[in-house]
């Protein structure tokens, strides 16, 4: 699918206030720059909420899926929206009238942030409610780092080693620390982005790493069909 066919049937002029509120238009206008505007011309769009996802997901797709996918070469635009205001973007893909939605597919990857009773957060439910037509919403069981760590013993070993090397003098990280310790340290040290960068570098040298299903589902949904 070329960029012209993706956008030729779509026009903001066709959208009513109910279709796409002024608030969303203002948000989109403020957010878009010459890089992020590529989402209008991409073969597929992947929306993520933070820097860590933007760093890690491309290498997971390229090296560790059964069907390896180079997002860049496939024309898939990964957009870090720097928050959770997914509705402003989701509305571009999920309108019931195909003339009022982009023809490319979009997947949102976000945390479920479960409540104490196990239900997903209200924010995550709001994102999930957007799902239809060309928009898929894929929720982490908890968060990216939590789910990657808990996916397998192989992942745990790699992620422990990477984080130990960042904090070589920290006693709490000397043994086989669990996911709770990792998440507490990431929060207190405020180094999720640095951890993601170091993990990405490490994964370049690894032959195996296990990818959670929600990430697989998102990537396969938007990957252009042959």
VOVO-150124 format. One record per residue: residue number from 1; residue in one letter; x, y, z of N, C-alpha, C in turn. Coordinates in steps of 0.2 Angstrom, whole numbers, plus 2048, in hexadecimal, padded with zeros to 3 digits. Each point is the difference from the previous one (the first is absolute). Example, Ala and Ser with C-alpha at 12.3 -4.5 7.8 and 13.67 -1.06 7.14 Angstrom:
! residues 2
+------+------+-----+-----+-----+------+------+------+-----+-----+-----+
: resi : resn : n_u : n_v : n_w : ca_u : ca_v : ca_w : c_u : c_v : c_w :
+------+------+-----+-----+-----+------+------+------+-----+-----+-----+
:    1 :    a : 842 : 7E4 : 827 :  7FC :  806 :  800 : 804 : 806 : 800 :
:    2 :    s : 7FE : 805 : 7FC :  804 :  806 :  801 : 7FC : 805 : 803 :
+------+------+-----+-----+-----+------+------+------+-----+-----+-----+
END
This chain:
! residues 226
+------+------+-----+-----+-----+------+------+------+-----+-----+-----+
: resi : resn : n_u : n_v : n_w : ca_u : ca_v : ca_w : c_u : c_v : c_w :
+------+------+-----+-----+-----+------+------+------+-----+-----+-----+
:    1 :    x : 804 : 7FA : 800 :  7FC :  806 :  800 : 804 : 806 : 800 :
:    2 :    x : 800 : 805 : 7FB :  804 :  806 :  800 : 7FD : 805 : 804 :
:    3 :    x : 804 : 805 : 801 :  7FD :  806 :  804 : 7FA : 803 : 7FE :
:    4 :    x : 800 : 801 : 7F9 :  7FA :  803 :  7FD : 7FA : 7FD : 801 :
:    5 :    x : 800 : 7F9 : 7FF :  7FA :  7FC :  801 : 7FE : 800 : 808 :
:    6 :    x : 804 : 801 : 804 :  7FF :  800 :  807 : 7FC : 806 : 802 :
:    7 :    x : 801 : 806 : 7FD :  7FD :  806 :  802 : 7FB : 803 : 7FB :
:    8 :    x : 800 : 7FD : 7FA :  7FC :  804 :  7FB : 7F8 : 800 : 802 :
:    9 :    x : 7FE : 7FC : 804 :  7F9 :  800 :  802 : 7FE : 804 : 806 :
:   10 :    x : 806 : 802 : 803 :  7FF :  803 :  807 : 801 : 808 : 800 :
:   11 :    x : 7FB : 803 : 803 :  801 :  808 :  800 : 7FD : 802 : 807 :
:   12 :    x : 803 : 805 : 803 :  7FE :  803 :  806 : 7F9 : 803 : 7FF :
:   13 :    x : 7FF : 803 : 7FA :  7FA :  803 :  7FE : 7FA : 7FC : 801 :
:   14 :    x : 801 : 7F9 : 7FF :  7FA :  7FC :  801 : 7FE : 7FE : 807 :
:   15 :    x : 804 : 802 : 805 :  7FF :  7FE :  807 : 7FC : 806 : 803 :
:   16 :    x : 7FB : 7FD : 804 :  7FC :  805 :  804 : 803 : 800 : 807 :
:   17 :    x : 7FD : 805 : 804 :  802 :  800 :  807 : 800 : 7FA : 803 :
:   18 :    x : 7FB : 7FC : 7FF :  7FF :  7F9 :  803 : 805 : 7FC : 7FE :
:   19 :    x : 802 : 800 : 7F9 :  805 :  7FB :  7FE : 807 : 802 : 803 :
:   20 :    x : 802 : 806 : 800 :  807 :  802 :  802 : 7FF : 807 : 803 :
:   21 :    x : 800 : 800 : 807 :  7FE :  807 :  804 : 806 : 805 : 7FF :
:   22 :    x : 7FE : 806 : 801 :  805 :  806 :  7FF : 806 : 7FE : 805 :
:   23 :    x : 7FF : 7FE : 806 :  805 :  7FE :  804 : 805 : 7FC : 7FD :
:   24 :    x : 7FE : 7FA : 7FD :  804 :  7FC :  7FD : 804 : 803 : 7FA :
:   25 :    x : 7FD : 804 : 7FC :  803 :  804 :  7FB : 806 : 804 : 803 :
:   26 :    x : 7FE : 804 : 805 :  805 :  804 :  803 : 806 : 7FC : 803 :
:   27 :    x : 7FF : 7FA : 803 :  805 :  7FC :  802 : 805 : 7FE : 7FB :
:   28 :    x : 7FC : 7FD : 7FA :  804 :  7FE :  7FB : 804 : 805 : 7FC :
:   29 :    x : 7FE : 806 : 800 :  803 :  806 :  7FD : 807 : 801 : 804 :
:   30 :    x : 7FF : 800 : 807 :  805 :  802 :  804 : 806 : 7FA : 800 :
:   31 :    x : 7FD : 7FA : 7FF :  805 :  7FA :  801 : 804 : 7FF : 7F9 :
:   32 :    x : 7FD : 801 : 7FB :  803 :  7FE :  7F9 : 806 : 804 : 7FF :
:   33 :    x : 805 : 7FD : 7FD :  806 :  804 :  7FD : 801 : 7FC : 7FA :
:   34 :    x : 806 : 802 : 7FC :  801 :  7FD :  7FA : 802 : 7F8 : 801 :
:   35 :    x : 802 : 7FE : 806 :  801 :  7F9 :  801 : 7F9 : 7FC : 801 :
:   36 :    x : 7FD : 802 : 805 :  7FA :  7FD :  802 : 7FA : 800 : 7FB :
:   37 :    x : 800 : 805 : 7FC :  7FB :  801 :  7FB : 801 : 7FA : 7FB :
:   38 :    x : 805 : 7FC : 800 :  801 :  7FA :  7FC : 7FA : 7FB : 801 :
:   39 :    x : 7FD : 801 : 806 :  7FB :  7FB :  801 : 7FA : 800 : 7FB :
:   40 :    x : 7FF : 806 : 7FD :  7FB :  800 :  7FA : 802 : 7FD : 7FA :
:   41 :    x : 807 : 7FE : 7FF :  802 :  7FD :  7FA : 803 : 7F9 : 801 :
:   42 :    x : 800 : 7FE : 806 :  803 :  7F9 :  801 : 7FB : 7FA : 7FE :
:   43 :    x : 803 : 7FB : 7FF :  7FD :  7FA :  7FF : 7FC : 7FD : 806 :
:   44 :    x : 803 : 802 : 806 :  7FD :  7FE :  806 : 802 : 804 : 805 :
:   45 :    x : 7FD : 801 : 806 :  802 :  804 :  805 : 800 : 7FD : 807 :
:   46 :    x : 805 : 800 : 804 :  800 :  7FE :  806 : 801 : 805 : 805 :
:   47 :    x : 7FB : 801 : 805 :  800 :  805 :  805 : 802 : 7FE : 806 :
:   48 :    x : 805 : 803 : 804 :  802 :  7FE :  806 : 800 : 806 : 805 :
:   49 :    x : 800 : 7FE : 806 :  800 :  806 :  805 : 806 : 802 : 803 :
:   50 :    x : 806 : 7FD : 7FE :  806 :  803 :  803 : 806 : 7FE : 7FC :
:   51 :    x : 806 : 803 : 803 :  806 :  7FF :  7FD : 803 : 7F8 : 800 :
:   52 :    x : 7FE : 7FD : 805 :  803 :  7F9 :  801 : 7FD : 7FC : 7FA :
:   53 :    x : 7F9 : 800 : 7FF :  7FD :  7FC :  7FB : 803 : 802 : 7F9 :
:   54 :    x : 801 : 807 : 7FF :  803 :  802 :  7F9 : 807 : 7FD : 7FF :
:   55 :    x : 804 : 7FF : 805 :  806 :  7FD :  800 : 800 : 7F9 : 7FF :
:   56 :    x : 7FC : 7FC : 804 :  801 :  7F9 :  800 : 7FC : 7FD : 7FA :
:   57 :    x : 7FA : 802 : 7FF :  7FB :  7FC :  7FB : 803 : 7FF : 7F9 :
:   58 :    x : 804 : 805 : 7FD :  803 :  7FF :  7FA : 804 : 7FA : 7FF :
:   59 :    x : 804 : 7FF : 805 :  805 :  7FA :  800 : 7FD : 7FA : 802 :
:   60 :    x : 7FA : 800 : 804 :  7FC :  7FA :  801 : 7FD : 7FD : 7FA :
:   61 :    x : 7FE : 805 : 7FC :  7FC :  7FE :  7F9 : 806 : 7FE : 7FB :
:   62 :    x : 805 : 803 : 800 :  805 :  7FE :  7FB : 804 : 7FA : 801 :
:   63 :    x : 801 : 7FE : 807 :  804 :  7FA :  801 : 7FD : 7FA : 803 :
:   64 :    x : 7FA : 801 : 804 :  7FE :  7FB :  804 : 7F9 : 7FE : 7FF :
:   65 :    x : 7FC : 802 : 7FB :  7FA :  7FD :  7FE : 801 : 7FB : 7FB :
:   66 :    x : 7FC : 7FB : 800 :  800 :  7FA :  7FB : 801 : 803 : 7F9 :
:   67 :    x : 7FB : 805 : 7FE :  801 :  803 :  7FA : 803 : 807 : 801 :
:   68 :    x : 807 : 800 : 7FF :  803 :  807 :  802 : 7FE : 805 : 7FB :
:   69 :    x : 7FF : 806 : 804 :  7FD :  806 :  7FC : 805 : 806 : 802 :
:   70 :    x : 803 : 803 : 7FB :  803 :  806 :  800 : 7FB : 806 : 800 :
:   71 :    x : 7FE : 803 : 805 :  7FB :  805 :  800 : 801 : 806 : 7FB :
:   72 :    x : 807 : 802 : 800 :  801 :  806 :  7FB : 800 : 7FD : 7F9 :
:   73 :    x : 803 : 7FB : 7FE :  7FF :  7FD :  7F9 : 7F9 : 7FF : 7FE :
:   74 :    x : 7FC : 7FE : 805 :  7F9 :  7FE :  7FF : 7FC : 806 : 7FF :
:   75 :    x : 802 : 806 : 801 :  7FC :  806 :  800 : 7FC : 801 : 806 :
:   76 :    x : 802 : 7FD : 806 :  7FC :  801 :  806 : 803 : 805 : 804 :
:   77 :    x : 7FB : 805 : 802 :  802 :  806 :  804 : 7FF : 7FE : 807 :
:   78 :    x : 805 : 800 : 804 :  7FF :  800 :  807 : 800 : 807 : 803 :
:   79 :    x : 7FB : 801 : 804 :  7FF :  807 :  802 : 800 : 800 : 808 :
:   80 :    x : 804 : 803 : 803 :  800 :  801 :  808 : 7FC : 806 : 801 :
:   81 :    x : 7FA : 7FF : 803 :  7FC :  806 :  801 : 801 : 803 : 807 :
:   82 :    x : 805 : 7FD : 803 :  802 :  804 :  807 : 7FB : 800 : 805 :
:   83 :    x : 7FB : 7FB : 800 :  7FB :  800 :  805 : 7FB : 7FB : 7FE :
:   84 :    x : 7FA : 802 : 802 :  7FA :  7FB :  7FF : 7FA : 803 : 7FC :
:   85 :    x : 801 : 805 : 7FD :  7FA :  803 :  7FD : 7FF : 7FD : 7F9 :
:   86 :    x : 7FF : 7FA : 800 :  7FF :  7FC :  7FA : 7FA : 801 : 7FC :
:   87 :    x : 7FB : 803 : 803 :  7FA :  801 :  7FC : 800 : 805 : 7FB :
:   88 :    x : 805 : 805 : 801 :  801 :  805 :  7FA : 802 : 7FD : 7FA :
:   89 :    x : 804 : 7FA : 801 :  803 :  7FD :  7FA : 7FC : 7FA : 7FE :
:   90 :    x : 7FD : 7FD : 804 :  7FB :  7FA :  7FF : 7FB : 802 : 7FB :
:   91 :    x : 7FD : 806 : 801 :  7FA :  802 :  7FD : 802 : 801 : 7F8 :
:   92 :    x : 806 : 800 : 7FE :  802 :  801 :  7F9 : 7FF : 7F9 : 7FD :
:   93 :    x : 7FF : 7FA : 804 :  800 :  7FA :  7FD : 7FA : 7FC : 801 :
:   94 :    x : 7FC : 802 : 804 :  7FA :  7FB :  802 : 7F9 : 803 : 7FF :
:   95 :    x : 800 : 805 : 7FB :  7F9 :  802 :  7FF : 7FC : 7FB : 7FC :
:   96 :    x : 7FA : 7FF : 801 :  7FB :  7FB :  7FC : 800 : 802 : 7F9 :
:   97 :    x : 801 : 806 : 7FE :  800 :  802 :  7F9 : 807 : 800 : 7FD :
:   98 :    x : 801 : 7FB : 7FC :  807 :  800 :  7FD : 802 : 806 : 7FD :
:   99 :    x : 7FC : 805 : 7FE :  802 :  806 :  7FD : 803 : 804 : 805 :
:  100 :    x : 7FF : 7FF : 807 :  802 :  804 :  805 : 805 : 7FD : 804 :
:  101 :    x : 804 : 7FB : 7FE :  805 :  7FD :  803 : 806 : 7FE : 7FB :
:  102 :    x : 806 : 801 : 803 :  806 :  7FE :  7FC : 7FF : 7F8 : 7FE :
:  103 :    x : 803 : 7FE : 7FA :  7FF :  7FA :  7FE : 806 : 7FB : 803 :
:  104 :    x : 805 : 803 : 802 :  805 :  7FC :  803 : 7FE : 7FE : 807 :
:  105 :    x : 803 : 7FA : 803 :  7FE :  7FE :  806 : 805 : 803 : 806 :
:  106 :    x : 7FD : 800 : 806 :  803 :  803 :  805 : 7FF : 7FC : 806 :
:  107 :    x : 806 : 7FF : 804 :  7FF :  7FC :  806 : 803 : 804 : 806 :
:  108 :    x : 7FC : 800 : 805 :  802 :  804 :  807 : 803 : 7FB : 804 :
:  109 :    x : 806 : 801 : 803 :  803 :  7FC :  805 : 800 : 804 : 806 :
:  110 :    x : 7FD : 7FE : 806 :  800 :  804 :  806 : 800 : 7FB : 806 :
:  111 :    x : 801 : 803 : 806 :  800 :  7FC :  806 : 7F9 : 7FF : 802 :
:  112 :    x : 7FE : 7FA : 803 :  7FA :  7FF :  803 : 7FF : 803 : 807 :
:  113 :    x : 806 : 801 : 804 :  800 :  803 :  806 : 7FA : 7FD : 805 :
:  114 :    x : 800 : 7FA : 801 :  7FB :  7FC :  803 : 7FF : 803 : 807 :
:  115 :    x : 7F9 : 800 : 802 :  7FE :  803 :  807 : 801 : 7FA : 805 :
:  116 :    x : 7FF : 801 : 806 :  802 :  7FB :  805 : 7FB : 7FA : 7FF :
:  117 :    x : 7FA : 801 : 7FD :  7FC :  7FA :  7FF : 801 : 7FD : 7FA :
:  118 :    x : 805 : 802 : 7FC :  802 :  7FC :  7FA : 7FD : 803 : 7FA :
:  119 :    x : 7FB : 805 : 800 :  7FD :  803 :  7FA : 806 : 805 : 7FD :
:  120 :    x : 7FF : 801 : 7FA :  804 :  804 :  7FD : 7FE : 807 : 802 :
:  121 :    x : 805 : 805 : 7FF :  7FE :  807 :  803 : 7FB : 803 : 7FB :
:  122 :    x : 7FD : 805 : 803 :  7FB :  804 :  7FC : 803 : 803 : 7FA :
:  123 :    x : 806 : 802 : 800 :  804 :  803 :  7FA : 801 : 7FB : 7FB :
:  124 :    x : 802 : 7FA : 802 :  801 :  7FA :  7FB : 7F9 : 7FE : 7FD :
:  125 :    x : 7FB : 800 : 804 :  7F9 :  7FE :  7FD : 7FE : 806 : 7FB :
:  126 :    x : 801 : 806 : 802 :  7FF :  805 :  7FB : 803 : 7FF : 7F9 :
:  127 :    x : 807 : 7FE : 801 :  803 :  7FF :  7F9 : 7FD : 7FA : 7FD :
:  128 :    x : 7FF : 7FA : 804 :  7FD :  7FA :  7FD : 7F9 : 802 : 7FC :
:  129 :    x : 7FC : 804 : 803 :  7FA :  802 :  7FD : 801 : 803 : 7F9 :
:  130 :    x : 805 : 802 : 7FE :  801 :  803 :  7FA : 801 : 7FB : 7FA :
:  131 :    x : 801 : 7FA : 802 :  802 :  7FB :  7FB : 7FA : 7FE : 7FC :
:  132 :    x : 801 : 801 : 7F9 :  7FC :  7FE :  7FB : 803 : 802 : 7F9 :
:  133 :    x : 7FE : 7FC : 7FB :  802 :  802 :  7F9 : 807 : 7FF : 7FF :
:  134 :    x : 804 : 806 : 7FF :  807 :  800 :  7FE : 804 : 801 : 807 :
:  135 :    x : 7FD : 800 : 806 :  803 :  801 :  806 : 800 : 7FA : 804 :
:  136 :    x : 806 : 7FE : 803 :  800 :  7FA :  805 : 804 : 803 : 806 :
:  137 :    x : 7FD : 7FE : 806 :  803 :  802 :  806 : 803 : 7FA : 804 :
:  138 :    x : 807 : 800 : 801 :  803 :  7FA :  803 : 803 : 803 : 807 :
:  139 :    x : 7FD : 7FC : 805 :  802 :  802 :  807 : 805 : 7FC : 803 :
:  140 :    x : 805 : 803 : 803 :  805 :  7FC :  804 : 7FC : 7FD : 806 :
:  141 :    x : 802 : 7FA : 803 :  7FD :  7FE :  806 : 801 : 805 : 805 :
:  142 :    x : 806 : 803 : 801 :  802 :  805 :  805 : 803 : 806 : 7FC :
:  143 :    x : 807 : 7FF : 7FF :  804 :  805 :  7FC : 805 : 7FD : 7FC :
:  144 :    x : 803 : 803 : 7FB :  805 :  7FD :  7FC : 805 : 7FD : 803 :
:  145 :    x : 804 : 803 : 805 :  805 :  7FD :  803 : 7FE : 7FA : 804 :
:  146 :    x : 7FA : 801 : 804 :  7FE :  7FA :  804 : 7FE : 7FA : 7FC :
:  147 :    x : 7FD : 801 : 7FA :  7FE :  7FA :  7FC : 806 : 7FD : 7FC :
:  148 :    x : 804 : 804 : 7FE :  806 :  7FD :  7FD : 804 : 7FC : 805 :
:  149 :    x : 801 : 802 : 806 :  804 :  7FD :  805 : 7FC : 7F9 : 802 :
:  150 :    x : 7FA : 800 : 801 :  7FC :  7FA :  802 : 7FF : 7FB : 7FA :
:  151 :    x : 801 : 802 : 7FA :  7FF :  7FC :  7FA : 803 : 7F9 : 800 :
:  152 :    x : 806 : 800 : 803 :  804 :  7FA :  800 : 806 : 801 : 804 :
:  153 :    x : 803 : 7FA : 802 :  806 :  800 :  804 : 806 : 803 : 7FC :
:  154 :    x : 800 : 7FF : 7F9 :  805 :  803 :  7FC : 800 : 807 : 800 :
:  155 :    x : 7FA : 803 : 800 :  7FF :  807 :  800 : 803 : 803 : 807 :
:  156 :    x : 7FE : 7FD : 805 :  802 :  802 :  807 : 808 : 800 : 801 :
:  157 :    x : 803 : 7FB : 7FD :  807 :  800 :  801 : 804 : 806 : 7FC :
:  158 :    x : 7FD : 801 : 7FA :  803 :  805 :  7FC : 7FE : 807 : 803 :
:  159 :    x : 7FA : 801 : 802 :  7FE :  807 :  803 : 804 : 801 : 807 :
:  160 :    x : 801 : 7FB : 804 :  803 :  800 :  806 : 807 : 803 : 7FF :
:  161 :    x : 804 : 7FC : 7FB :  807 :  802 :  7FF : 801 : 807 : 7FD :
:  162 :    x : 7FB : 802 : 7FC :  800 :  807 :  7FD : 800 : 805 : 806 :
:  163 :    x : 7FB : 7FF : 804 :  7FE :  805 :  805 : 806 : 800 : 806 :
:  164 :    x : 802 : 7FA : 801 :  806 :  800 :  805 : 806 : 804 : 7FD :
:  165 :    x : 801 : 7FF : 7FA :  806 :  804 :  7FD : 7FF : 808 : 801 :
:  166 :    x : 7FA : 802 : 7FF :  7FE :  807 :  801 : 802 : 802 : 807 :
:  167 :    x : 7FE : 7FC : 805 :  800 :  801 :  807 : 805 : 7FB : 804 :
:  168 :    x : 806 : 800 : 7FE :  805 :  7FB :  802 : 801 : 800 : 807 :
:  169 :    x : 7FF : 806 : 804 :  801 :  800 :  807 : 7FA : 7FF : 804 :
:  170 :    x : 7FA : 7FE : 7FD :  7FA :  800 :  804 : 7FF : 7F9 : 802 :
:  171 :    x : 800 : 7FF : 807 :  800 :  7F9 :  803 : 7F9 : 7FC : 7FE :
:  172 :    x : 7FB : 804 : 800 :  7F9 :  7FD :  7FE : 800 : 7FD : 7FA :
:  173 :    x : 805 : 801 : 7FB :  800 :  7FD :  7FA : 805 : 7FB : 7FF :
:  174 :    x : 803 : 7FE : 805 :  806 :  7FB :  7FF : 7FE : 7F9 : 7FF :
:  175 :    x : 7FA : 7FE : 803 :  7FD :  7FA :  7FF : 7FB : 7FF : 7FA :
:  176 :    x : 7FC : 7FB : 801 :  7FB :  7FF :  7FB : 7FA : 804 : 802 :
:  177 :    x : 800 : 806 : 7FF :  7FA :  805 :  802 : 7FA : 7FE : 7FC :
:  178 :    x : 7FA : 802 : 803 :  7FA :  7FE :  7FD : 7FD : 806 : 7FD :
:  179 :    x : 7FA : 800 : 7FC :  7FD :  805 :  7FD : 7FF : 806 : 804 :
:  180 :    x : 7FD : 7FF : 806 :  7FF :  805 :  805 : 806 : 805 : 801 :
:  181 :    x : 805 : 7FC : 801 :  806 :  804 :  801 : 802 : 804 : 7FA :
:  182 :    x : 800 : 7FD : 7FA :  801 :  804 :  7FA : 7FC : 806 : 7FF :
:  183 :    x : 7F9 : 7FF : 801 :  7FC :  806 :  7FF : 801 : 805 : 805 :
:  184 :    x : 801 : 7FE : 807 :  802 :  806 :  805 : 806 : 803 : 7FE :
:  185 :    x : 805 : 7FD : 7FE :  806 :  803 :  7FE : 800 : 805 : 7FA :
:  186 :    x : 7FC : 7FE : 7FB :  7FF :  804 :  7FA : 7FC : 806 : 802 :
:  187 :    x : 7FB : 800 : 805 :  7FD :  805 :  802 : 804 : 805 : 804 :
:  188 :    x : 804 : 7FD : 805 :  804 :  805 :  804 : 806 : 803 : 7FD :
:  189 :    x : 803 : 7FC : 7FB :  806 :  802 :  7FD : 7FE : 805 : 7FA :
:  190 :    x : 7F9 : 7FF : 7FE :  7FE :  804 :  7FA : 804 : 7FF : 7FA :
:  191 :    x : 802 : 7FA : 7FE :  804 :  7FE :  7FB : 7FD : 7FB : 7FB :
:  192 :    x : 7FA : 800 : 7FF :  7FD :  7FC :  7FB : 803 : 801 : 7F9 :
:  193 :    x : 801 : 806 : 7FE :  802 :  801 :  7F9 : 807 : 7FD : 800 :
:  194 :    x : 805 : 801 : 805 :  806 :  7FE :  7FF : 800 : 7F8 : 800 :
:  195 :    x : 7FC : 7FD : 804 :  800 :  7F9 :  800 : 7FD : 7FD : 7FA :
:  196 :    x : 7FC : 804 : 7FD :  7FD :  7FE :  7F9 : 806 : 800 : 7FB :
:  197 :    x : 804 : 805 : 800 :  806 :  801 :  7FB : 805 : 7FB : 801 :
:  198 :    x : 801 : 7FE : 807 :  805 :  7FB :  801 : 7FE : 7F9 : 7FE :
:  199 :    x : 7F9 : 7FF : 801 :  7FD :  7F9 :  7FF : 800 : 800 : 7F8 :
:  200 :    x : 7FE : 805 : 7FD :  800 :  800 :  7F8 : 807 : 7FE : 7FD :
:  201 :    x : 806 : 803 : 803 :  806 :  7FE :  7FE : 802 : 7F9 : 801 :
:  202 :    x : 7FE : 7FE : 806 :  801 :  7F9 :  802 : 7FC : 7FB : 7FB :
:  203 :    x : 7FA : 802 : 7FE :  7FC :  7FB :  7FC : 803 : 800 : 7F9 :
:  204 :    x : 804 : 805 : 7FE :  803 :  7FF :  7FA : 805 : 7FB : 7FF :
:  205 :    x : 803 : 7FD : 806 :  804 :  7FB :  800 : 7FD : 7F9 : 802 :
:  206 :    x : 7FA : 800 : 802 :  7FC :  7FA :  802 : 7FD : 7FD : 7FA :
:  207 :    x : 800 : 7F9 : 801 :  7FD :  7FC :  7FB : 7F8 : 7FE : 801 :
:  208 :    x : 7FE : 801 : 807 :  7FA :  7FF :  802 : 7FD : 804 : 805 :
:  209 :    x : 7FA : 802 : 800 :  7FD :  804 :  805 : 7F8 : 7FF : 7FF :
:  210 :    x : 7FC : 7FF : 805 :  7F9 :  7FF :  7FF : 7FC : 806 : 801 :
:  211 :    x : 7FC : 800 : 7FB :  7FB :  806 :  7FF : 7F9 : 7FF : 802 :
:  212 :    x : 7FE : 804 : 805 :  7F9 :  7FF :  802 : 7FB : 800 : 7FA :
:  213 :    x : 7FA : 7FD : 801 :  7FB :  7FF :  7FB : 7FD : 807 : 7FE :
:  214 :    x : 7FF : 804 : 805 :  7FD :  806 :  7FE : 804 : 805 : 7FB :
:  215 :    x : 807 : 7FF : 801 :  804 :  804 :  7FB : 800 : 7FC : 7F9 :
:  216 :    x : 800 : 7FA : 800 :  800 :  7FC :  7FA : 7F9 : 802 : 7FC :
:  217 :    x : 7FB : 800 : 804 :  7F9 :  801 :  7FD : 800 : 807 : 7FD :
:  218 :    x : 803 : 805 : 803 :  800 :  807 :  7FD : 803 : 800 : 7FA :
:  219 :    x : 806 : 7FD : 800 :  805 :  801 :  7FA : 7FD : 7FC : 7FA :
:  220 :    x : 7FD : 7FA : 801 :  7FD :  7FC :  7FB : 7FA : 803 : 7FD :
:  221 :    x : 7FC : 804 : 804 :  7FA :  803 :  7FE : 802 : 806 : 7FB :
:  222 :    x : 805 : 803 : 801 :  802 :  806 :  7FC : 804 : 7FE : 7FA :
:  223 :    x : 804 : 7FB : 800 :  805 :  7FE :  7FB : 7FC : 7FF : 7FA :
:  224 :    x : 803 : 803 : 7FA :  7FD :  800 :  7FA : 800 : 7F9 : 7FD :
:  225 :    x : 7FA : 7FD : 7FE :  800 :  7FA :  7FD : 803 : 7FF : 7F9 :
:  226 :    x : 803 : 7FB : 7FF :  804 :  7FF :  7FA : 7FB : 800 : 7FA :
+------+------+-----+-----+-----+------+------+------+-----+-----+-----+
END
